[in-house]
Protein backbone atom coordinates (compact mmCIF):
# COMPACT_ATOMS: atom_id res chain seq x y z
CA UNK A 1 0.00 0.00 0.00
CA UNK A 2 0.86 3.67 -0.23
CA UNK A 3 3.35 4.81 2.41
CA UNK A 4 3.70 8.33 3.75
CA UNK A 5 6.62 9.11 6.02
CA UNK A 6 7.16 12.10 8.27
CA UNK A 7 10.32 13.38 9.83
CA UNK A 8 11.06 14.09 12.57
CA UNK A 9 8.69 12.00 14.68
CA UNK A 10 9.15 14.37 17.56
CA UNK A 11 10.98 17.59 18.17
CA UNK A 12 11.54 19.84 21.14
CA UNK A 13 12.58 23.41 20.51
CA UNK A 14 12.97 26.70 22.29
CA UNK A 15 10.41 29.43 21.90
CA UNK A 16 11.25 31.70 18.99
CA UNK A 17 13.00 29.10 16.86
CA UNK A 18 11.73 27.63 13.61
CA UNK A 19 11.04 23.97 13.02
CA UNK A 20 10.73 22.15 9.71
CA UNK A 21 8.70 18.96 9.31
CA UNK A 22 9.03 16.84 6.19
CA UNK A 23 6.36 14.68 4.63
CA UNK A 24 7.32 12.20 1.94
CA UNK A 25 5.31 9.81 -0.17
CA UNK A 26 7.66 6.85 -0.40
CA UNK A 27 6.21 4.69 -3.14
CA UNK A 28 3.86 6.96 -5.04
CA UNK A 29 3.52 10.44 -6.41
CA UNK A 30 1.29 12.81 -4.51
CA UNK A 31 0.09 15.89 -6.34
CA UNK A 32 -1.85 16.94 -3.28
CA UNK A 33 -0.85 16.71 0.34
CA UNK A 34 -2.77 17.87 3.38
CA UNK A 35 -1.45 19.08 6.71
CA UNK A 36 -3.47 18.47 9.85
CA UNK A 37 -3.01 19.48 13.45
CA UNK A 38 -4.25 17.45 16.38
CA UNK A 39 -4.42 18.54 20.00
CA UNK A 40 -4.58 15.92 22.77
CA UNK A 41 -7.80 13.94 22.79
CA UNK A 42 -9.16 15.92 19.88
CA UNK A 43 -9.84 15.28 16.24
CA UNK A 44 -7.72 16.21 13.25
CA UNK A 45 -8.12 19.78 12.09
CA UNK A 46 -7.09 20.65 8.55
CA UNK A 47 -4.49 23.39 8.38
CA UNK A 48 -3.75 23.61 4.68
CA UNK A 49 -3.86 21.89 1.32
CA UNK A 50 -0.54 21.66 -0.45
CA UNK A 51 -0.39 21.27 -4.23
CA UNK A 52 2.85 20.47 -6.01
CA UNK A 53 4.32 23.50 -7.71
CA UNK A 54 1.81 26.02 -6.38
CA UNK A 55 1.01 27.94 -3.24
CA UNK A 56 -0.72 26.15 -0.43
CA UNK A 57 -4.33 26.86 0.40
CA UNK A 58 -4.77 27.63 4.08
CA UNK A 59 -7.86 27.07 6.18
CA UNK A 60 -9.49 30.00 7.89
CA UNK A 61 -7.65 30.98 11.03
CA UNK A 62 -4.33 29.40 10.03
CA UNK A 63 -1.55 31.95 9.64
CA UNK A 64 0.25 31.31 6.37
CA UNK A 65 3.27 33.34 7.44
CA UNK A 66 3.63 31.27 10.56
CA UNK A 67 3.06 27.86 9.01
CA UNK A 68 5.07 27.88 5.79
CA UNK A 69 4.27 25.04 3.43
CA UNK A 70 6.38 24.07 0.46
CA UNK A 71 5.50 21.31 -1.99
CA UNK A 72 8.46 21.37 -4.32
CA UNK A 73 8.16 17.85 -5.72
CA UNK A 74 5.59 15.13 -6.18
CA UNK A 75 6.97 13.23 -3.23
CA UNK A 76 7.85 15.91 -0.69
CA UNK A 77 5.98 18.59 1.21
CA UNK A 78 7.42 20.53 4.13
CA UNK A 79 5.78 22.43 6.95
CA UNK A 80 7.88 25.05 8.73
CA UNK A 81 6.62 26.45 11.99
CA UNK A 82 8.27 29.84 12.21
CA UNK A 83 9.04 31.58 15.48
CA UNK A 84 7.42 28.78 17.40
CA UNK A 85 5.67 29.46 20.70
CA UNK A 86 4.38 27.06 23.37
CA UNK A 87 0.84 27.30 21.98
CA UNK A 88 2.15 25.79 18.73
CA UNK A 89 2.94 22.58 20.58
CA UNK A 90 0.83 19.92 18.92
CA UNK A 91 0.80 16.76 16.86
CA UNK A 92 1.19 17.59 13.18
CA UNK A 93 0.14 14.99 10.64
CA UNK A 94 0.46 15.07 6.88
CA UNK A 95 -1.49 13.02 4.40
CA UNK A 96 -1.45 12.41 0.69
CA UNK A 97 -3.75 11.12 -1.98
CA UNK A 98 -2.63 8.60 -4.53
CA UNK A 99 -2.72 10.25 -7.95
CA UNK A 100 -5.33 8.39 -9.97
CA UNK A 101 -6.36 6.38 -6.96
CA UNK A 102 -9.81 6.11 -5.42
CA UNK A 103 -11.20 9.47 -4.42
CA UNK A 104 -10.94 10.25 -0.74
CA UNK A 105 -8.40 7.64 0.25
CA UNK A 106 -5.90 9.62 2.24
CA UNK A 107 -2.75 7.96 3.50
CA UNK A 108 -1.34 9.50 6.63
CA UNK A 109 2.18 9.92 7.90
CA UNK A 110 3.18 8.80 11.37
CA UNK A 111 2.82 12.31 12.73
CA UNK A 112 5.31 14.73 14.24
CA UNK A 113 4.97 15.82 17.84
CA UNK A 114 6.21 19.35 18.40
CA UNK A 115 6.93 20.62 21.89
CA UNK A 116 7.90 24.25 22.25
CA UNK A 117 9.49 25.19 25.55
CA UNK B 1 -14.57 24.10 10.45
CA UNK B 2 -17.21 21.54 9.69
CA UNK B 3 -17.14 18.31 11.65
CA UNK B 4 -19.08 15.12 11.60
CA UNK B 5 -21.11 14.05 14.62
CA UNK B 6 -19.54 10.86 15.86
CA UNK B 7 -20.80 8.75 18.73
CA UNK B 8 -20.16 7.44 21.21
CA UNK B 9 -17.17 9.48 22.36
CA UNK B 10 -15.76 6.54 24.25
CA UNK B 11 -16.53 2.90 24.92
CA UNK B 12 -15.33 0.35 27.45
CA UNK B 13 -16.10 -3.21 26.42
CA UNK B 14 -15.15 -6.73 27.36
CA UNK B 15 -12.95 -8.72 25.03
CA UNK B 16 -15.11 -10.73 22.66
CA UNK B 17 -17.96 -8.25 22.58
CA UNK B 18 -19.19 -6.58 19.43
CA UNK B 19 -18.85 -2.81 19.01
CA UNK B 20 -20.83 -0.31 17.01
CA UNK B 21 -20.16 3.36 16.39
CA UNK B 22 -21.68 5.84 13.98
CA UNK B 23 -21.36 9.21 12.35
CA UNK B 24 -23.90 11.64 11.02
CA UNK B 25 -23.69 14.81 9.03
CA UNK B 26 -26.00 17.56 7.93
CA UNK B 27 -24.46 17.53 4.47
CA UNK B 28 -24.00 14.89 1.80
CA UNK B 29 -20.64 13.24 1.24
CA UNK B 30 -19.48 11.39 -1.86
CA UNK B 31 -17.01 9.28 0.06
CA UNK B 32 -17.00 8.05 3.62
CA UNK B 33 -13.99 6.54 5.35
CA UNK B 34 -13.18 4.99 8.68
CA UNK B 35 -9.72 5.34 10.23
CA UNK B 36 -8.06 3.99 13.36
CA UNK B 37 -5.41 5.93 15.23
CA UNK B 38 -3.07 4.40 17.80
CA UNK B 39 -1.44 6.69 20.38
CA UNK B 40 1.32 8.82 18.91
CA UNK B 41 0.74 7.64 15.38
CA UNK B 42 -1.07 8.77 12.28
CA UNK B 43 -4.49 7.40 11.33
CA UNK B 44 -4.64 4.19 9.34
CA UNK B 45 -7.39 3.62 6.79
CA UNK B 46 -9.75 0.78 7.69
CA UNK B 47 -12.61 0.97 5.23
CA UNK B 48 -13.60 3.29 2.37
CA UNK B 49 -17.19 3.64 1.18
CA UNK B 50 -18.20 5.17 -2.15
CA UNK B 51 -21.80 4.25 -2.88
CA UNK B 52 -24.96 5.05 -0.96
CA UNK B 53 -26.08 1.95 0.87
CA UNK B 54 -22.73 0.24 0.36
CA UNK B 55 -21.85 -2.37 2.96
CA UNK B 56 -18.19 -3.30 3.14
CA UNK B 57 -16.26 -5.67 5.36
CA UNK B 58 -12.61 -5.86 6.29
CA UNK B 59 -12.02 -8.86 8.49
CA UNK B 60 -13.95 -8.32 11.71
CA UNK B 61 -14.88 -4.79 10.65
CA UNK B 62 -18.03 -3.91 8.76
CA UNK B 63 -19.09 -0.45 7.66
CA UNK B 64 -22.07 0.89 5.78
CA UNK B 65 -22.67 4.12 3.90
CA UNK B 66 -26.15 5.46 4.60
CA UNK B 67 -28.69 5.69 1.82
CA UNK B 68 -28.92 9.46 2.25
CA UNK B 69 -25.11 9.78 2.15
CA UNK B 70 -25.28 11.62 5.45
CA UNK B 71 -24.37 8.84 7.84
CA UNK B 72 -22.32 5.73 8.33
CA UNK B 73 -21.71 3.09 10.97
CA UNK B 74 -18.75 0.89 11.81
CA UNK B 75 -19.12 -2.44 13.55
CA UNK B 76 -16.33 -4.47 15.08
CA UNK B 77 -17.15 -8.06 15.91
CA UNK B 78 -15.54 -10.18 18.59
CA UNK B 79 -13.27 -7.42 19.87
CA UNK B 80 -9.69 -8.17 20.88
CA UNK B 81 -7.19 -6.11 22.91
CA UNK B 82 -5.44 -4.76 19.81
CA UNK B 83 -8.67 -3.08 18.75
CA UNK B 84 -7.94 -0.44 21.38
CA UNK B 85 -7.50 2.98 19.86
CA UNK B 86 -9.39 5.95 18.50
CA UNK B 87 -11.66 5.43 15.54
CA UNK B 88 -12.44 8.36 13.27
CA UNK B 89 -15.04 8.67 10.58
CA UNK B 90 -14.23 11.03 7.73
CA UNK B 91 -16.19 12.36 4.81
CA UNK B 92 -15.20 13.86 1.51
CA UNK B 93 -17.51 16.00 -0.57
CA UNK B 94 -15.84 15.57 -3.94
CA UNK B 95 -12.64 15.02 -5.87
CA UNK B 96 -9.48 16.07 -4.09
CA UNK B 97 -11.22 18.14 -1.43
CA UNK B 98 -9.93 17.63 2.12
CA UNK B 99 -11.50 15.13 4.46
CA UNK B 100 -13.79 16.30 7.25
CA UNK B 101 -13.29 14.28 10.41
CA UNK B 102 -15.53 13.22 13.26
CA UNK B 103 -14.34 13.79 16.82
CA UNK B 104 -13.44 10.16 17.25
CA UNK B 105 -14.56 7.22 19.35
CA UNK B 106 -12.04 6.05 21.93
CA UNK B 107 -12.31 2.29 22.34
CA UNK B 108 -10.99 0.43 25.36
CA UNK B 109 -11.10 -3.36 25.49
CA UNK B 110 -10.97 -5.10 28.85
CA UNK B 111 -9.41 -8.53 28.71
Interface residues (C-beta under 8 A of the other chain):
Chain A: X4 X6 X31 X32 X34 X41 X42 X43 X44 X45 X46 X49 X59 X60 X91 X93 X95 X97 X102 X103 X104 X105 X106 X107 X108 X109 X110 X111 X113
Chain B: X1 X3 X30 X31 X33 X35 X40 X41 X42 X43 X44 X45 X48 X50 X88 X90 X92 X94 X95 X96 X98 X99 X101 X102 X103 X104 X106
